[in-house]
Amino acid sequence: MRAEDALRKIGLLRKVKPENDALEAEAENAARPGQGADGALLDYIRRLDAAPRPAFRMTWVYWQELFHEFGLQLRHFGHRGNATICADRVVYINLRTSQCSVEQQSGGGRQTVARDRGVESLRTYLNVHGRGYSLFRR
C-alpha cells in the first residue's frame, strides 16, 4: 500500500457518518480508526512520517555529470554504481542514500579512505585527489 492510498482511505473513513446514510455502528468504527483493521493503516502512516526522506530523489545524471568533469567513467546497475579514479582507488555510490565511499587497494586488501553523502562532497574530494589522475584517463 502506498502512502497516497492510506491517506485516501483515511479521507473516506471521515465521510462515514449517519447523515451520509451510514449505520451508527459503521460511523462509530470509522470515528476510531486506531482500532481493529484500520489500526494497521495508522501504524503504516506513522512509520512513513517517521522515516527520513531526502529533499529530492537523486538520479544517475548528477553523478555522471560529476564524473564527466573529471574524465572518469561511471558504471551503474540499479541503485549502485562505481568509478575507478586511478589504478588503486575506486568510488562506490549508493543512489538511494546518496552515500559515496572511496576505497583504496593496499597490500592487505581494500581500505575505505573517504566516505560522505552527496555530489558536492565527492566533487570536493575529487578536486583534491582526482585532478592529477583525470589527465591520464582520457
Backbone hydrogen bonds, N-H to C=O, Kabsch-Sander energy under -0.5 kcal/mol:
donor,donor_aa,acceptor,acceptor_aa,energy
6,A,2,R,-2.0
7,L,3,A,-2.5
8,R,4,E,-2.2
9,K,5,D,-2.2
10,I,6,A,-2.1
11,G,7,L,-2.1
12,L,8,R,-2.1
13,L,9,K,-2.3
14,R,10,I,-1.7
15,K,11,G,-0.7
15,K,12,L,-0.8
16,V,13,L,-1.2
17,K,15,K,-1.2
20,N,17,K,-1.5
21,D,18,P,-1.5
22,A,17,K,-1.6
27,A,23,L,-2.5
28,E,24,E,-2.3
29,N,25,A,-2.3
30,A,26,E,-2.5
31,A,27,A,-1.7
32,R,28,E,-0.7
32,R,29,N,-0.6
35,Q,32,R,-1.4
38,D,35,Q,-0.8
39,G,36,G,-1.2
40,A,37,A,-0.7
41,L,37,A,-0.6
42,L,38,D,-1.9
43,D,39,G,-2.3
44,Y,40,A,-2.2
45,I,41,L,-2.0
46,R,42,L,-2.5
47,R,43,D,-2.2
48,L,44,Y,-2.1
49,D,45,I,-2.3
50,A,46,R,-1.9
51,A,47,R,-1.5
58,M,56,F,-0.5
62,Y,59,T,-0.8
63,W,59,T,-0.8
64,Q,60,W,-2.9
65,E,61,V,-2.4
66,L,62,Y,-1.7
67,F,63,W,-2.5
68,H,64,Q,-2.3
69,E,65,E,-1.7
70,F,66,L,-0.8
70,F,67,F,-0.5
71,G,68,H,-1.3
72,L,67,F,-3.0
74,L,72,L,-0.5
75,R,82,N,-2.9
77,F,80,R,-2.7
80,R,77,F,-1.7
81,G,93,I,-2.3
82,N,75,R,-2.8
83,A,91,V,-1.8
85,I,83,A,-0.6
85,I,89,R,-2.2
86,C,89,R,-1.2
89,R,86,C,-0.7
90,V,103,E,-2.5
91,V,83,A,-3.2
92,Y,101,S,-3.2
93,I,81,G,-2.9
94,N,99,Q,-2.7
95,L,79,H,-3.0
95,L,93,I,-0.6
98,S,94,N,-1.5
99,Q,94,N,-1.0
100,C,116,D,-3.1
101,S,92,Y,-2.4
102,V,114,A,-2.8
103,E,90,V,-2.9
103,E,101,S,-0.5
104,Q,111,Q,-3.1
105,Q,88,D,-2.9
106,S,109,G,-4.0
109,G,106,S,-1.6
111,Q,104,Q,-2.4
113,V,102,V,-2.9
114,A,102,V,-1.3
116,D,100,C,-2.5
118,G,98,S,-3.0
122,L,118,G,-1.4
123,R,119,V,-2.5
124,T,120,E,-2.2
125,Y,121,S,-1.9
126,L,122,L,-2.9
127,N,123,R,-2.3
128,V,124,T,-1.4
129,H,125,Y,-3.2
130,G,126,L,-2.3
131,R,126,L,-0.9
134,S,130,G,-1.7
135,L,131,R,-0.8
136,F,133,Y,-0.9
137,R,133,Y,-0.8
138,R,134,S,-0.8
